[in-house]
Amino acid sequence: MTTTWSPEAYGELTRILTHLPVHWRFFVKSKIFEAIGAHEGRSLDLDDLLTLDFLADLWREVEIRFPRAPREQLLRELVRSQIGL
């Protein structure tokens, strides 16, 4: 069965990937797909992803570091925290 992404979830993925250096995009996309593999067959959005404990913990750390940042910046910072940028 193939996961169907909502337009919002696909938009979030696109925004994350477009802010990364080209040579990191495939790796990060693969890691995101790997992380959500357990949710196969459902439509996913960021809130669904944040139900995964390890992502929720990372998200909270980013929110603490950037308390007034908009959600798009928080997403970029989450990714940066994982790839060392």
MIKOLVEX-201313 format. One record per atom (N, C-alpha, C): z negated, x negated, y negated; residue in three letters. Coordinates in nm, 4 decimals. Atoms other than C-alpha are relative to their C-alpha. Layout:
# residues N
+----------+----------+----------+------+
:       up :     east :    north : rest :
+----------+----------+----------+------+
:        Z :        X :        Y :  ala :
...
+----------+----------+----------+------+
END
This chain:
# residues 85
+----------+----------+----------+------+
:       up :     east :    north : rest :
+----------+----------+----------+------+
:   0.0000 :  -0.0834 :   0.1171 :  met :
:   0.0000 :   0.0000 :   0.0000 :  met :
:   0.0000 :  -0.0886 :  -0.1244 :  met :
:  -0.0106 :   0.0766 :   0.1228 :  thr :
:   0.0807 :  -0.1262 :  -0.3488 :  thr :
:  -0.0853 :   0.0635 :  -0.1087 :  thr :
:   0.0817 :  -0.0496 :   0.1095 :  thr :
:  -0.1577 :  -0.0961 :  -0.6412 :  thr :
:   0.0893 :   0.0454 :  -0.1137 :  thr :
:  -0.0709 :  -0.0495 :   0.1167 :  thr :
:  -0.0273 :   0.1146 :  -0.9269 :  thr :
:  -0.0874 :  -0.0237 :  -0.1211 :  thr :
:   0.0751 :   0.0308 :   0.1205 :  trp :
:  -0.1375 :  -0.0156 :  -1.2615 :  trp :
:   0.0299 :   0.1028 :  -0.1065 :  trp :
:  -0.0206 :  -0.0880 :   0.1150 :  ser :
:  -0.1898 :   0.2137 :  -1.5555 :  ser :
:   0.0712 :  -0.0803 :  -0.1086 :  ser :
:  -0.0627 :   0.0728 :   0.1115 :  pro :
:   0.0132 :   0.1277 :  -1.8660 :  pro :
:  -0.1023 :  -0.0808 :  -0.0803 :  pro :
:   0.1040 :   0.0716 :   0.0742 :  glu :
:  -0.3140 :   0.0283 :  -2.0336 :  glu :
:  -0.0411 :  -0.1287 :   0.0714 :  glu :
:   0.0384 :   0.1187 :  -0.0768 :  ala :
:  -0.4111 :  -0.2108 :  -1.7538 :  ala :
:   0.1100 :  -0.1051 :  -0.0035 :  ala :
:  -0.1113 :   0.0949 :   0.0059 :  tyr :
:  -0.0654 :  -0.3668 :  -1.7482 :  tyr :
:   0.0086 :  -0.0616 :  -0.1394 :  tyr :
:   0.0012 :   0.0522 :   0.1368 :  gly :
:  -0.0848 :  -0.4006 :  -2.1260 :  gly :
:  -0.1075 :  -0.1056 :  -0.0199 :  gly :
:   0.1080 :   0.0981 :   0.0094 :  glu :
:  -0.4188 :  -0.5804 :  -2.0968 :  glu :
:   0.0400 :  -0.1305 :   0.0691 :  glu :
:  -0.0453 :   0.1188 :  -0.0707 :  leu :
:  -0.2748 :  -0.8185 :  -1.8385 :  leu :
:   0.1034 :  -0.0750 :  -0.0833 :  leu :
:  -0.1040 :   0.0622 :   0.0821 :  thr :
:   0.0262 :  -0.8843 :  -2.0604 :  thr :
:  -0.0615 :  -0.0707 :  -0.1199 :  thr :
:   0.0646 :   0.0631 :   0.1161 :  arg :
:  -0.1955 :  -0.9527 :  -2.3626 :  arg :
:  -0.0737 :  -0.1269 :   0.0404 :  arg :
:   0.0705 :   0.1195 :  -0.0472 :  ile :
:  -0.4080 :  -1.1950 :  -2.1609 :  ile :
:   0.0994 :  -0.1124 :   0.0238 :  ile :
:  -0.0948 :   0.1043 :  -0.0396 :  leu :
:  -0.1100 :  -1.3814 :  -2.0231 :  leu :
:   0.0785 :  -0.0563 :  -0.1178 :  leu :
:  -0.0796 :   0.0511 :   0.1123 :  thr :
:   0.0814 :  -1.4064 :  -2.3513 :  thr :
:  -0.0791 :  -0.0943 :  -0.0888 :  thr :
:   0.0812 :   0.0906 :   0.0804 :  his :
:  -0.2108 :  -1.5884 :  -2.5124 :  his :
:  -0.0326 :  -0.1297 :   0.0735 :  his :
:   0.0257 :   0.1202 :  -0.0793 :  leu :
:  -0.2164 :  -1.8536 :  -2.2415 :  leu :
:   0.1196 :  -0.0940 :  -0.0060 :  leu :
:  -0.1130 :   0.0923 :  -0.0151 :  pro :
:  -0.0097 :  -2.1681 :  -2.2138 :  pro :
:   0.0838 :   0.0430 :   0.1210 :  pro :
:  -0.0915 :  -0.0459 :  -0.1045 :  val :
:   0.2949 :  -2.0976 :  -1.9981 :  val :
:  -0.0403 :  -0.0524 :   0.1374 :  val :
:   0.0309 :   0.0587 :  -0.1308 :  his :
:   0.1832 :  -2.3335 :  -1.7220 :  his :
:  -0.1274 :   0.0577 :   0.0626 :  his :
:   0.1186 :  -0.0632 :  -0.0555 :  trp :
:  -0.1419 :  -2.1344 :  -1.6758 :  trp :
:   0.0241 :   0.1451 :   0.0404 :  trp :
:  -0.0193 :  -0.1441 :  -0.0182 :  arg :
:   0.0072 :  -1.7821 :  -1.6618 :  arg :
:   0.0051 :   0.0429 :   0.1461 :  arg :
:  -0.0108 :  -0.0397 :  -0.1407 :  phe :
:   0.1006 :  -1.7684 :  -1.2930 :  phe :
:  -0.1349 :  -0.0132 :   0.0697 :  phe :
:   0.1304 :   0.0223 :  -0.0624 :  phe :
:  -0.2346 :  -1.9132 :  -1.1868 :  phe :
:  -0.0979 :   0.1116 :  -0.0359 :  phe :
:   0.0942 :  -0.1025 :   0.0449 :  val :
:  -0.4367 :  -1.6682 :  -1.3964 :  val :
:   0.0389 :   0.1366 :   0.0555 :  val :
:  -0.0459 :  -0.1279 :  -0.0552 :  lys :
:  -0.2224 :  -1.3722 :  -1.2892 :  lys :
:  -0.0356 :   0.0088 :   0.1486 :  lys :
:   0.0334 :   0.0012 :  -0.1426 :  ser :
:  -0.2710 :  -1.4717 :  -0.9246 :  ser :
:  -0.1482 :   0.0236 :   0.0228 :  ser :
:   0.1451 :  -0.0162 :  -0.0145 :  lys :
:  -0.6486 :  -1.4956 :  -0.9694 :  lys :
:  -0.0422 :   0.1433 :  -0.0328 :  lys :
:   0.0322 :  -0.1392 :   0.0335 :  ile :
:  -0.6619 :  -1.1533 :  -1.1359 :  ile :
:   0.0409 :   0.0905 :   0.1146 :  ile :
:  -0.0450 :  -0.0827 :  -0.1122 :  phe :
:  -0.4541 :  -0.9982 :  -0.8563 :  phe :
:  -0.0897 :  -0.0188 :   0.1216 :  phe :
:   0.0898 :   0.0282 :  -0.1121 :  glu :
:  -0.6766 :  -1.1681 :  -0.5990 :  glu :
:  -0.1330 :   0.0730 :  -0.0181 :  glu :
:   0.1289 :  -0.0631 :   0.0281 :  ala :
:  -0.9900 :  -1.0329 :  -0.7678 :  ala :
:   0.0043 :   0.1508 :   0.0179 :  ala :
:  -0.0078 :  -0.1452 :  -0.0099 :  ile :
:  -0.8633 :  -0.6763 :  -0.7650 :  ile :
:   0.0591 :   0.0467 :   0.1320 :  ile :
:  -0.0584 :  -0.0352 :  -0.1284 :  gly :
:  -0.7156 :  -0.6861 :  -0.4165 :  gly :
:  -0.0827 :   0.1001 :   0.0792 :  gly :
:   0.0870 :  -0.0923 :  -0.0719 :  ala :
:  -1.0164 :  -0.4967 :  -0.2822 :  ala :
:   0.0175 :   0.1438 :  -0.0480 :  ala :
:  -0.0196 :  -0.1331 :   0.0566 :  his :
:  -0.9150 :  -0.2023 :  -0.5000 :  his :
:   0.1420 :   0.0501 :   0.0249 :  his :
:  -0.1394 :  -0.0348 :  -0.0324 :  glu :
:  -0.5695 :  -0.1701 :  -0.3413 :  glu :
:   0.0187 :   0.1512 :   0.0076 :  glu :
:  -0.0348 :  -0.1399 :  -0.0097 :  gly :
:  -0.4082 :   0.1677 :  -0.3831 :  gly :
:  -0.0493 :   0.0884 :  -0.1131 :  gly :
:   0.0462 :  -0.0811 :   0.1118 :  arg :
:  -0.5728 :   0.2802 :  -0.7039 :  arg :
:   0.0545 :  -0.0550 :  -0.1304 :  arg :
:  -0.0364 :   0.0419 :   0.1342 :  ser :
:  -0.4772 :   0.2670 :  -1.0670 :  ser :
:  -0.1190 :  -0.0744 :  -0.0598 :  ser :
:   0.1082 :   0.0827 :   0.0529 :  leu :
:  -0.6800 :  -0.0002 :  -1.2462 :  leu :
:   0.0117 :  -0.0161 :  -0.1502 :  leu :
:   0.0033 :   0.0377 :   0.1398 :  asp :
:  -0.7861 :  -0.0642 :  -1.6019 :  asp :
:  -0.1149 :  -0.0996 :  -0.0168 :  asp :
:   0.1027 :   0.1012 :   0.0215 :  leu :
:  -1.0239 :  -0.3109 :  -1.7623 :  leu :
:  -0.1369 :   0.0484 :   0.0451 :  leu :
:   0.1302 :  -0.0518 :  -0.0420 :  asp :
:  -1.3225 :  -0.0864 :  -1.7003 :  asp :
:  -0.0167 :  -0.0062 :   0.1521 :  asp :
:   0.0053 :   0.0143 :  -0.1457 :  asp :
:  -1.2363 :  -0.0832 :  -1.3283 :  asp :
:  -0.0282 :  -0.1448 :   0.0392 :  asp :
:   0.0205 :   0.1415 :  -0.0310 :  leu :
:  -1.2171 :  -0.4619 :  -1.3253 :  leu :
:  -0.1439 :  -0.0419 :  -0.0272 :  leu :
:   0.1363 :   0.0379 :   0.0357 :  leu :
:  -1.5567 :  -0.4837 :  -1.4918 :  leu :
:  -0.1041 :   0.0576 :   0.0948 :  leu :
:   0.0939 :  -0.0437 :  -0.1039 :  thr :
:  -1.7131 :  -0.3028 :  -1.1963 :  thr :
:  -0.0224 :  -0.1105 :   0.1033 :  thr :
:   0.0194 :   0.1161 :  -0.0877 :  leu :
:  -1.6688 :  -0.6304 :  -1.0060 :  leu :
:  -0.1105 :  -0.0852 :  -0.0609 :  leu :
:   0.1190 :   0.0673 :   0.0528 :  asp :
:  -2.0029 :  -0.8070 :  -1.0437 :  asp :
:   0.0316 :  -0.1310 :  -0.0711 :  asp :
:  -0.0239 :   0.1303 :   0.0601 :  phe :
:  -1.8653 :  -1.1525 :  -1.1137 :  phe :
:   0.0747 :   0.0124 :  -0.1327 :  phe :
:  -0.0692 :  -0.0202 :   0.1274 :  leu :
:  -1.6302 :  -1.0236 :  -1.3855 :  leu :
:  -0.0920 :   0.0634 :  -0.1032 :  leu :
:   0.0943 :  -0.0625 :   0.0931 :  ala :
:  -1.9005 :  -0.8052 :  -1.5389 :  ala :
:  -0.0957 :  -0.1038 :  -0.0573 :  ala :
:   0.0901 :   0.1063 :   0.0471 :  asp :
:  -2.1333 :  -1.1067 :  -1.5597 :  asp :
:   0.0704 :  -0.0891 :  -0.1018 :  asp :
:  -0.0761 :   0.0840 :   0.0927 :  leu :
:  -1.8635 :  -1.3186 :  -1.7237 :  leu :
:   0.0265 :   0.0733 :  -0.1310 :  leu :
:  -0.0276 :  -0.0805 :   0.1203 :  trp :
:  -1.7766 :  -1.0363 :  -1.9644 :  trp :
:  -0.1239 :   0.0062 :  -0.0896 :  trp :
:   0.1234 :  -0.0050 :   0.0788 :  arg :
:  -2.1427 :  -1.0035 :  -2.0726 :  arg :
:  -0.0254 :  -0.1325 :  -0.0715 :  arg :
:   0.0171 :   0.1309 :   0.0627 :  glu :
:  -2.1580 :  -1.3787 :  -2.1389 :  glu :
:   0.0914 :  -0.0143 :  -0.1219 :  glu :
:  -0.0948 :   0.0080 :   0.1109 :  val :
:  -1.8489 :  -1.3563 :  -2.3586 :  val :
:  -0.0446 :   0.0917 :  -0.1139 :  val :
:   0.0481 :  -0.0924 :   0.1036 :  glu :
:  -1.9884 :  -1.0525 :  -2.5437 :  glu :
:  -0.1196 :  -0.0586 :  -0.0764 :  glu :
:   0.1153 :   0.0637 :   0.0647 :  ile :
:  -2.3087 :  -1.2471 :  -2.6148 :  ile :
:   0.0479 :  -0.1106 :  -0.0938 :  ile :
:  -0.0518 :   0.1096 :   0.0824 :  arg :
:  -2.1115 :  -1.5456 :  -2.7463 :  arg :
:   0.0779 :   0.0498 :  -0.1211 :  arg :
:  -0.0846 :  -0.0541 :   0.1064 :  phe :
:  -1.8838 :  -1.3265 :  -2.9613 :  phe :
:  -0.0357 :   0.1468 :  -0.0250 :  phe :
:   0.0497 :  -0.1380 :   0.0081 :  pro :
:  -2.0882 :  -1.0156 :  -3.0496 :  pro :
:   0.0828 :   0.0951 :  -0.0874 :  pro :
:  -0.0758 :  -0.0888 :   0.0887 :  arg :
:  -1.8559 :  -0.8828 :  -3.3204 :  arg :
:   0.1501 :  -0.0086 :   0.0227 :  arg :
:  -0.1429 :   0.0197 :  -0.0266 :  ala :
:  -1.5230 :  -0.9795 :  -3.1676 :  ala :
:   0.0643 :   0.1278 :   0.0531 :  ala :
:  -0.0712 :  -0.1143 :  -0.0583 :  pro :
:  -1.2623 :  -0.7129 :  -3.0944 :  pro :
:   0.0278 :  -0.0247 :   0.1488 :  pro :
:  -0.0189 :   0.0082 :  -0.1455 :  arg :
:  -1.1891 :  -0.6393 :  -2.7283 :  arg :
:   0.1105 :  -0.0984 :   0.0391 :  arg :
:  -0.1100 :   0.0916 :  -0.0318 :  glu :
:  -0.8601 :  -0.8317 :  -2.7318 :  glu :
:  -0.0455 :  -0.1456 :  -0.0065 :  glu :
:   0.0512 :   0.1365 :   0.0091 :  gln :
:  -1.0372 :  -1.1478 :  -2.8469 :  gln :
:  -0.0965 :  -0.0284 :   0.1146 :  gln :
:   0.0912 :   0.0193 :  -0.1125 :  leu :
:  -1.3063 :  -1.0973 :  -2.5832 :  leu :
:   0.0769 :  -0.0297 :   0.1279 :  leu :
:  -0.0827 :   0.0259 :  -0.1179 :  leu :
:  -1.0352 :  -1.0851 :  -2.3178 :  leu :
:   0.0522 :  -0.1439 :  -0.0003 :  leu :
:  -0.0497 :   0.1382 :   0.0089 :  arg :
:  -0.8844 :  -1.4105 :  -2.4426 :  arg :
:  -0.1109 :  -0.0993 :   0.0295 :  arg :
:   0.1121 :   0.0914 :  -0.0213 :  glu :
:  -1.2261 :  -1.5754 :  -2.4474 :  glu :
:  -0.0455 :  -0.0004 :   0.1455 :  glu :
:   0.0336 :  -0.0071 :  -0.1423 :  leu :
:  -1.2981 :  -1.4536 :  -2.0941 :  leu :
:   0.0917 :  -0.0906 :   0.0797 :  leu :
:  -0.0965 :   0.0828 :  -0.0714 :  val :
:  -0.9807 :  -1.6153 :  -1.9683 :  val :
:  -0.0209 :  -0.1471 :  -0.0331 :  val :
:   0.0215 :   0.1394 :   0.0394 :  arg :
:  -1.0409 :  -1.9323 :  -2.1680 :  arg :
:  -0.1228 :  -0.0586 :   0.0682 :  arg :
:   0.1213 :   0.0504 :  -0.0633 :  ser :
:  -1.3903 :  -1.9624 :  -2.0221 :  ser :
:   0.0253 :  -0.0384 :   0.1458 :  ser :
:  -0.0268 :   0.0267 :  -0.1400 :  gln :
:  -1.2391 :  -1.9664 :  -1.6743 :  gln :
:   0.1009 :  -0.1107 :   0.0237 :  gln :
:  -0.1018 :   0.1055 :  -0.0189 :  ile :
:  -0.9566 :  -2.2119 :  -1.7317 :  ile :
:  -0.0279 :  -0.1245 :  -0.0818 :  ile :
:   0.0428 :   0.1201 :   0.0695 :  gly :
:  -1.1406 :  -2.4565 :  -1.9518 :  gly :
:   0.0690 :  -0.0262 :  -0.1320 :  gly :
:  -0.0623 :   0.0192 :   0.1316 :  leu :
:  -0.9661 :  -2.3999 :  -2.2847 :  leu :
:  -0.1012 :   0.0240 :  -0.1092 :  leu :
+----------+----------+----------+------+
END
